[in-house]
Every structure is written in C-alpha cells, then in structure tokens.
C-alpha cells in the first residue's frame, strides 16, 4: 500500500475515534441506576369528605415503595377516633358527637424515610346526609263518628278504608315517594304493616320514604262514605278543617294540608284530635 494512503487512513480513524469519544462524554449520564430506591409516595383518601356526627367512614392510605419494603402506618385524628381494620393502610374513622371539622393524619415510614398526608373531614348534624325523609301519617278513626260536615250533614261516620292522596307519587309496594303528582290515591293501613303499630286499633297509618325536597306537598284524606264534599269525602273534609284549626298556617295552605319532606316527620292526627279534650273538633 502507498505510504501516503496508509498514513491518511490512520489519521481518519484516529479522528473518528476522537469525535465519538467526545460525543459520548457530552451525553448526560442516565438517572436510572439498577437497585436505586424510588421516592416514598403516599396518598390518603375517603369515599366522602363529610360524615354525620357519631357515624363512621373508611379511610385508605396507599404507599408506593421499593419491592421488599414493608410500610408502617401511623394514624392521628384531631377529634373523633381511629379504629384499625387489620388491613395495612385501611382504618375506620368515627366522627365525634359535635359538628365541625376534623383532620386525620397518616404517617407512612419505609424504615429510612417517612411521609405524612392530611385529610380534612367535615362533621355535619345527624340526618344531614340522608337523601330521604320518612313521612308517617296517622289518623285515629275512632273519633270520626258523628262528624259535622255542614248543616245538611251533621253526623257523618267514617267508612273503611281510609285513604290518602296528594301532590306526590309513590311506589305502592315500597312506598318510595317524591314530590310532584296529580293527586293519586293510596291506601292507609290498620293491619300492623306499612308503619302501622297495632293491628285493628282504629289508628290508620302509612309511612312514605320521600326523596328529600323543599317543595310543599299538599294532601288530603278520603274514605268510602257516600257523601262527598268538594274533592273528598265529607269525613275527610271535616278532618282537614279540624286539623287546620289545630295546626294553623304552619301546616295548612290554600285550603289543603301540606308537609315539606326535608326531614323525618310524624303527622299524628290522633294526637291532634286529642290535644284538647274540650275542643269540639267536629262540631259546628
């Protein structure tokens, strides 16, 4: 080989090797090293951020660690109490008896480092988070005898069965109900079911499980007596008027009774009928 050509090839090879080495030196080293410990990562969560006083909700902490490490969880609540479940990272939080705000801290350690996470929980009044309102209506039919309705009907008597109707709709089997409706009619009960306490005692009862609403739900009573007054039986009409005199405007509006299904209520017409023994509720 020509000596000049050989020297040129040698110089080119040296130059290429020098360039490759320089480029390699300029490349930043990888941040990953086999066996290097990952940073400890912790999350803390609850299914809801609110709980009623005295109630319990589950809390869950999750930790990301290097394989083979075992996390240690430590829990602290500013109020209320923490109960272990036997599962790492899973506890039950019991709210205190007073409404307010509580914080729960969980500290997770992997033996070398530790991380703390905090969760704020709002404590609300009992029943605040309930999405339904139980409405029980009771009428003592034993007092619906010789009822004065008008001058032409001075002594009407209750005729079984007692019914209730109003501006609401309900499933006749489950009695799950919600405001809004064109006065459908539902049976009341004196057989120890559907909220009735004692079979055959003359106190007719029905309990609806209403979807909570701030709407006025107007309602009225009816029975099987032949005489009708406006859109109900004469006895039902008289019962409504008697309740108006007792309850006043708080439960009476536009000539009809009403309730607002925002909380559990018992509308005890039996108690109302006997609230004043001297009152002649069904007299002229």
Secondary structure as UniProt FT lines:
FT   HELIX           3..26
FT   TURN            34..35
FT   STRAND          41..46
FT   STRAND          50..52
FT   TURN            53..54
FT   STRAND          56..64
FT   TURN            67..68
FT   STRAND          72..77
FT   STRAND          81..87
FT   TURN            88..89
FT   STRAND          90..94
FT   STRAND          100..109
FT   STRAND          114..124
FT   TURN            126..129
FT   STRAND          132..140
FT   HELIX           141..143
FT   TURN            151..152
FT   STRAND          163..170
FT   TURN            172..174
FT   STRAND          176..187
FT   TURN            194..195
FT   TURN            199..200
FT   STRAND          203..211
FT   STRAND          216..222
FT   STRAND          228..229
FT   TURN            230..231
FT   STRAND          232..233
FT   HELIX           234..247
FT   HELIX           248..251
FT   STRAND          252..253
FT   TURN            254..255
FT   STRAND          256..260
FT   TURN            261..262
FT   STRAND          265..268
FT   HELIX           269..274
FT   TURN            277..278
FT   TURN            281..282
//
